[in-house]
């Protein structure tokens, strides 16, 4: 998803705009704030929060091609997964994460 959005808006893997041509600049940067926040020094950071009950999926996202693009604070995860048990993820493990997720969302 983020690879396609980044390409459409001319954002490279480091969060910098490097559009293909000056004629496309306005089109690519128009409404960029739907997907990105502009950060310091003209870089763009995806407006996303990653939430999971196990850290392994977060490690995979961080190690991916666009992993450097995301704010480290926007990864919220527990140490133990739910083991594909919906009730455990909903009522116990997942319920304990709600406050942490809301805090990241608030920021």
C-alpha positions in Angstrom: 0.0 0.0 0.0 2.6 2.6 1.1 4.8 1.8 -1.9 2.0 2.7 -4.3 0.9 5.8 -2.4 4.6 6.9 -2.2 5.1 6.5 -5.9 1.9 8.3 -6.7 2.9 11.3 -4.6 6.6 11.2 -5.6 7.8 10.4 -2.0 11.0 8.3 -1.8 11.9 5.7 0.8 13.5 8.4 3.0 10.3 10.5 3.0 11.6 13.2 0.7 9.7 14.5 -2.3 11.4 13.6 -5.6 8.8 13.8 -8.2 9.5 12.8 -11.8 9.0 16.2 -13.3 8.2 19.8 -12.3 4.9 19.6 -14.3 3.6 16.9 -11.9 4.7 18.6 -8.7 1.4 20.4 -8.0 -0.6 17.2 -8.8 1.6 15.0 -6.7 1.6 17.3 -3.7 -2.1 18.2 -3.9 -3.9 16.6 -1.0 -0.7 14.9 0.2 -1.9 15.6 3.7 -4.5 12.9 3.4 -1.7 10.3 3.6 1.3 12.2 5.0 2.3 14.8 7.6 5.1 17.1 6.6 7.9 16.8 9.1 11.1 18.7 9.7 13.4 19.5 6.8 10.7 18.8 4.2 10.3 15.1 4.8 6.9 13.4 4.8 5.8 10.9 7.4 2.8 8.5 6.7 -0.3 9.2 8.8 -0.5 5.6 10.1 -0.6 3.6 13.3 0.5 0.0 13.3 -1.2 -2.2 16.0 -0.7 -5.9 16.6 -0.5 -8.3 19.6 2.9 -9.7 18.6 6.1 -7.8 17.8 7.1 -10.0 14.8 4.8 -8.3 12.4 6.1 -4.9 13.5 9.6 -6.1 12.9 8.7 -7.1 9.4 7.2 -3.7 8.7 10.2 -1.9 10.1 12.6 -4.0 8.0 10.6 -3.5 4.8 11.5 -1.2 1.9 9.6 1.7 3.4 10.2 0.9 7.1 12.3 4.1 7.7 9.3 6.2 6.6 7.2 5.6 9.7 7.5 7.2 13.1 8.8 4.6 15.6 6.2 5.9 18.2 3.4 4.8 15.9 4.1 1.1 16.4 1.9 -0.3 19.2 2.3 -4.0 20.0 2.2 -6.4 22.9 4.7 -9.1 23.6 2.4 -12.1 23.4 0.2 -12.8 20.5 -3.4 -14.1 20.7 -2.5 -17.3 19.0 -5.3 -16.9 16.5 -7.8 -16.9 19.4 -10.3 -14.1 18.7 -11.6 -14.0 22.3 -8.1 -13.6 23.7 -7.3 -10.9 21.3 -10.6 -9.0 21.9 -11.2 -9.5 25.7 -7.8 -9.8 27.3 -4.6 -9.1 25.4 -6.2 -6.6 23.0 -8.2 -4.9 25.6 -5.0 -4.1 27.5 -3.7 -2.2 24.5 -6.6 0.2 24.0 -5.2 3.0 26.1 -1.8 2.8 24.4 -3.5 2.9 21.0 -5.7 5.9 21.9 -2.7 7.8 23.2 -0.8 7.4 19.9 -4.0 8.3 18.0 -4.4 11.4 20.2 -0.8 12.6 19.3 
